[in-house]
Amino acid sequence: MNICIKNIKLFSGTYKYKGQPIIMSEYGGIALNSDKGWGYGKQVIDENEFIKRFESLTKSIEKTNYIWRTI
């Protein structure tokens, strides 16, 4: 079985999902309002907008039935 999210393969080449844990080690990439910065999507203009977007991403991940959070 090959796992895809929105038609993006999560495994390379001939590697397949065999029940092993998959670690989401980072997410976000929120673009800060800067000509020197980097990020994805529309830039946030301040810290409050950054926090709102980060919370929205986190809540979306937590709502999935295939990702568990451990501390």
C-alpha positions as CSV (number, residue, x, y, z in Angstrom):
1,M,0.0,0.0,0.0
2,N,1.2,3.5,-0.8
3,I,0.0,6.4,1.3
4,C,-1.0,9.6,-0.4
5,I,-2.4,12.9,0.9
6,K,-4.0,14.9,-1.8
7,N,-2.2,12.8,-4.5
8,I,1.3,13.5,-2.9
9,K,3.2,10.2,-2.3
10,L,4.6,10.0,1.2
11,F,7.1,7.2,0.3
12,S,9.8,7.3,-2.4
13,G,10.4,4.9,-5.2
14,T,9.4,1.3,-4.3
15,Y,9.1,1.9,-0.5
16,K,5.7,1.1,0.8
17,Y,3.7,1.6,4.0
18,K,3.8,-1.6,6.1
19,G,2.3,-0.4,9.3
20,Q,5.4,1.4,10.6
21,P,4.9,4.7,12.4
22,I,5.3,7.9,10.3
23,I,6.7,10.9,12.2
24,M,5.5,14.4,11.3
25,S,8.6,16.2,12.5
26,E,7.6,19.6,11.4
27,Y,4.9,21.6,9.7
28,G,3.9,25.2,9.1
29,G,6.2,27.1,6.8
30,I,4.1,30.2,7.5
31,A,5.4,33.1,5.5
32,L,6.3,36.2,7.5
33,N,5.8,39.6,6.1
34,S,9.3,40.3,4.9
35,D,11.2,40.7,1.6
36,K,14.0,38.5,3.0
37,G,11.9,35.8,4.6
38,W,10.6,32.5,3.2
39,G,7.4,30.6,3.7
40,Y,4.4,29.2,1.9
41,G,1.1,30.9,1.0
42,K,0.0,34.4,1.8
43,Q,2.3,36.2,4.2
44,V,1.1,36.9,7.7
45,I,1.4,40.6,8.8
46,D,2.0,40.2,12.5
47,E,2.4,37.8,15.4
48,N,-1.3,37.6,16.1
49,E,-2.0,36.5,12.5
50,F,0.9,34.0,12.8
51,I,-0.6,32.5,15.9
52,K,-4.0,32.2,14.4
53,R,-2.6,30.4,11.3
54,F,-0.4,28.1,13.4
55,E,-3.4,27.2,15.6
56,S,-5.5,26.5,12.6
57,L,-2.9,24.2,11.1
58,T,-2.4,22.4,14.4
59,K,-6.2,21.9,14.9
60,S,-6.5,20.5,11.4
61,I,-3.8,17.9,12.1
62,E,-5.3,17.0,15.4
63,K,-8.7,16.3,13.8
64,T,-7.3,13.6,11.5
65,N,-8.0,10.0,12.5
66,Y,-4.5,8.8,11.4
67,I,-2.2,11.2,13.3
68,W,-1.7,10.9,17.1
69,R,0.1,13.4,19.2
70,T,2.6,12.2,21.8
71,I,4.6,14.3,24.3
